[in-house]
Amino acid sequence: MILGEVKRYLRDNNSIRVSRSLRDTAYKAIYTREHLLKKNLKEPTVCEIADELGVTKEEVTYALDAIQSPVSLYEPVYTDGGDPLYVMDQISDKKNSEEHWVEDLSLSEAMKRLPERERHIIDMRFFEGKTQTEVAEEIHISQAQVSRLEKSALRAMKHYLT
């Protein structure tokens, strides 16, 4: 009964909810790691722990990751007396890379060089996600003419960008 209450407290008083089966797998992996460490006098591998538990190494890794406490992005990782290095400093942002920023700037400049009508068509087609038919209805021209103007605008932008 006491063991059940301790498990319930640990399960219910955590900032991130993790399923009971996943948490149990993690605790079994920790217990198995300690057991194998005492038995073999060396740090066991994830594969050894998984084999002992009869689960895959991915399940063990996933379960152990799930019970980790969350870390603040502003948690200092390293300090050498000067400015500390935070967790946030070690995370890369692929979406807002310098290359992506330069591409957006170049695309914006290429769009500015288009005539107003073609710029509006490209904007509706590629930034608002409208079909050629929807664009044609909105600006009161045929779908075929939207297609021709779109191709012309894309050619002009490609010429500017290369």
PyMOL commands that set and color helices and strands:
alter all, ss='L'
color gray80, all
select helices_A, chain A and resi 2-12+20-40+46-53+57-66+87-90+98-112+116-127+132-139+143-161
alter helices_A, ss='H'
color red, helices_A
select strands_A, chain A and resi 76-78+85-86
alter strands_A, ss='S'
color yellow, strands_A
deselect
rebuild
show_as cartoon
